[in-house]
Structure formats: structure tokens, C-alpha cells
Amino acid sequence: MKRLCAFVCLLLVSHFAQGGTTLSPEQEAAYKQGLERPAVRAIRQYIDDCLAEKPKIGYPCEFTWDTVEGKSIEELGVDKIRGRFMVLRFAPFDSKGEMSARGDLVTVLFDAPPHWMFTVSVVYQGEEKYPVILGFYPVEMTPEKRQKLADDLSVYLNDNSFTR
């Protein structure tokens, strides 16, 4: 239930901001609580490690022999992940079969122009459900649309309590 509430609040931020309205204090509190999720902390730590050029961090930060060329953060450009980010959406997934996994697809918007957006694949491993970053996928959107979204969300995007 908590997961559903955080998901709905994250969607509300995007929806309300695009409509030119703001969140209620209760919605703001629920959104901020969602930012304390392990997946969000793991994304922030992974970005920090990638920017610090931690050795052997691997894909998706660095290109490795077993990954698709052009898909690593290093190849896309680390400048795209500099700064703080706002979580726009959590989409849980649960795959079944030989390679079953449970996780979240987390869409983030960075505060620095040109406001790059990525969907981050986070899976939970082991009994402790440790979050592991499996991919950073650029969201296909024109620079003008990203700027418009950033402008609409600026009240939140420029507030450190709403970003990580």
C-alpha cells in the first residue's frame, strides 16, 4: 500500500505541475517520503560513484565487453547525469521465468539544463532486496519539451527537498 501511495504521489507531482498548480502539504509529504526509498538512494549513490570514476563499477556506467555499444553512461556522456534529479515516476515490474526479477523503472529529470531525463532500471536482489542499478535509458523527448517540463516543475525541481 505504501508503494502504491508513493507511486500515485510521484505521478501527482508531474500532473499538477504541468497544470500550473501545486501539491497540497499532504501530497508534498508523501512525495518526500517516496524519495527515501532504497531505489532512489541507490540511484543517487550510483550516479555519485559513476561521476567519481570508481574503478570497476561496470555497466551501465561504463562500456563493458558484454554490453550493447552506445548504451553506457560513459558513452552517452557523464555530463548528462550531473546535478540533482527529481523522481517523476515509479513503475514496478515483476518478471517471471528463467531470469525472474522484481524491481522498479524509475524516471528521473535532472535539474541542470538541458534537463536530461532517464528511466533507471532498479532490481532488488537477495532476501534483503538490495537495490541494484541495471540500466540508464535516455527518455526520448525534444529539448524544448524537456525545458517546458522543467519550467512547469521548477517550483519542485529547484527545491532540494524535492530532489536528490
C-alpha positions as CSV (number, residue, x, y, z in Angstrom):
1,M,0.0,0.0,0.0
2,K,2.9,2.4,0.8
3,R,4.4,1.6,-2.6
4,L,1.1,2.5,-4.3
5,C,0.8,5.7,-2.4
6,A,4.3,6.8,-3.2
7,F,3.7,5.9,-6.9
8,V,0.5,8.0,-7.0
9,C,2.1,11.0,-5.3
10,L,5.0,10.9,-7.8
11,L,2.6,11.0,-10.7
12,L,0.6,13.8,-9.0
13,V,3.8,16.0,-8.9
14,S,4.2,15.7,-12.6
15,H,0.5,16.1,-13.3
16,F,-0.1,19.1,-11.0
17,A,3.0,20.9,-12.0
18,Q,2.1,20.6,-15.7
19,G,-1.3,22.1,-14.9
20,G,0.3,25.0,-13.1
21,T,-0.9,24.0,-9.7
22,T,1.0,22.9,-6.7
23,L,0.7,19.9,-4.3
24,S,-1.1,20.0,-1.0
25,P,1.0,19.7,2.1
26,E,-0.1,16.1,2.5
27,Q,0.9,15.3,-1.1
28,E,4.2,17.0,-0.7
29,A,4.9,15.0,2.5
30,A,4.0,11.7,0.7
31,Y,6.3,12.6,-2.3
32,K,9.2,13.4,0.0
33,Q,8.7,10.1,1.8
34,G,8.9,8.4,-1.5
35,L,12.3,9.9,-2.1
36,E,13.6,7.9,0.9
37,R,13.0,4.6,-0.8
38,P,16.1,2.4,-1.2
39,A,15.8,2.6,-5.0
40,V,16.2,6.4,-5.0
41,R,19.2,6.2,-2.6
42,A,20.8,3.6,-4.8
43,I,20.3,5.8,-7.9
44,R,22.0,8.7,-6.2
45,Q,24.9,6.6,-4.9
46,Y,25.4,5.0,-8.3
47,I,25.5,8.4,-10.0
48,D,27.9,9.7,-7.5
49,D,30.1,6.6,-7.9
50,C,29.9,6.9,-11.7
51,L,30.9,10.6,-11.6
52,A,33.8,9.8,-9.2
53,E,35.0,7.3,-11.8
54,K,35.1,4.5,-9.2
55,P,37.1,1.6,-10.6
56,K,35.2,-1.5,-12.0
57,I,31.7,-0.1,-11.5
58,G,30.8,-1.6,-14.8
59,Y,27.7,-1.2,-16.9
60,P,25.6,0.9,-17.1
61,C,28.3,3.5,-16.0
62,E,31.0,2.1,-18.3
63,F,31.0,0.2,-21.5
64,T,31.9,-3.5,-21.0
65,W,32.6,-6.2,-23.4
66,D,29.2,-7.8,-22.9
67,T,27.0,-4.7,-23.3
68,V,25.5,-3.0,-26.3
69,E,27.7,-0.3,-27.7
70,G,26.5,3.2,-27.2
71,K,24.2,2.4,-24.2
72,S,26.6,3.2,-21.2
73,I,26.5,6.5,-19.3
74,E,30.2,6.9,-20.3
75,E,29.3,6.7,-24.0
76,L,26.2,8.9,-23.6
77,G,28.2,11.5,-21.7
78,V,28.5,11.8,-18.0
79,D,27.6,15.4,-18.1
80,K,24.0,14.3,-18.6
81,I,23.8,12.9,-15.1
82,R,25.5,15.8,-13.2
83,G,23.5,17.6,-10.6
84,R,20.4,16.8,-8.7
85,F,17.4,14.9,-10.0
86,M,13.7,14.8,-9.4
87,V,11.8,11.5,-9.5
88,L,8.9,11.7,-11.9
89,R,7.6,8.2,-11.9
90,F,8.0,4.7,-10.3
91,A,6.8,1.8,-12.4
92,P,7.1,-1.6,-10.6
93,F,7.9,-4.7,-12.6
94,D,7.9,-8.4,-11.8
95,S,9.2,-10.7,-14.5
96,K,8.8,-14.4,-14.3
97,G,10.6,-17.2,-16.0
98,E,14.3,-18.3,-16.1
99,M,15.6,-14.9,-15.3
100,S,12.9,-13.7,-12.9
101,A,13.4,-10.3,-11.3
102,R,11.4,-7.7,-9.3
103,G,12.2,-4.1,-9.4
104,D,11.2,-0.6,-10.5
105,L,11.6,1.5,-13.5
106,V,12.3,5.0,-12.1
107,T,12.0,8.0,-14.4
108,V,14.2,11.0,-13.3
109,L,14.6,14.5,-14.5
110,F,17.9,16.4,-13.9
111,D,17.9,19.9,-12.6
112,A,20.7,21.3,-14.9
113,P,19.8,22.4,-18.4
114,P,19.2,20.7,-20.8
115,H,17.3,18.7,-18.1
116,W,18.2,15.2,-19.3
117,M,15.6,12.5,-18.4
118,F,16.4,8.9,-17.9
119,T,14.4,5.8,-16.9
120,V,16.6,3.8,-14.5
121,S,16.1,0.1,-14.1
122,V,16.5,-1.0,-10.5
123,V,16.2,-4.6,-9.4
124,Y,16.0,-6.0,-5.9
125,Q,18.4,-8.9,-5.2
126,G,18.6,-11.4,-2.4
127,E,16.5,-11.8,0.7
128,E,17.4,-8.3,1.8
129,K,16.1,-7.0,-1.5
130,Y,19.2,-4.9,-2.1
131,P,18.6,-2.4,-4.9
132,V,21.0,-2.8,-7.9
133,I,21.1,-0.4,-10.9
134,L,20.9,-2.4,-14.2
135,G,20.4,0.4,-16.7
136,F,20.1,4.1,-17.5
137,Y,17.9,4.6,-20.6
138,P,17.5,8.1,-22.0
139,V,13.9,9.3,-22.4
140,E,13.3,10.3,-26.0
141,M,12.0,13.9,-25.7
142,T,12.9,17.1,-27.6
143,P,15.0,19.6,-25.8
144,E,12.0,22.0,-26.0
145,K,9.7,19.6,-24.3
146,R,12.2,18.8,-21.6
147,Q,12.7,22.5,-20.9
148,K,8.9,23.0,-20.8
149,L,8.6,20.1,-18.3
150,A,11.4,21.6,-16.2
151,D,9.8,25.0,-16.3
152,D,6.5,23.5,-15.2
153,L,8.2,21.6,-12.4
154,S,10.6,24.4,-11.4
155,V,8.9,25.1,-8.0
156,Y,9.9,21.5,-7.1
157,L,13.0,21.0,-9.3
158,N,14.7,24.0,-7.7
159,D,13.8,22.9,-4.1
160,N,16.5,20.5,-2.7
161,S,13.9,18.8,-0.5
162,F,12.2,17.5,-3.7
163,T,15.4,16.4,-5.4
164,R,18.3,14.0,-4.7
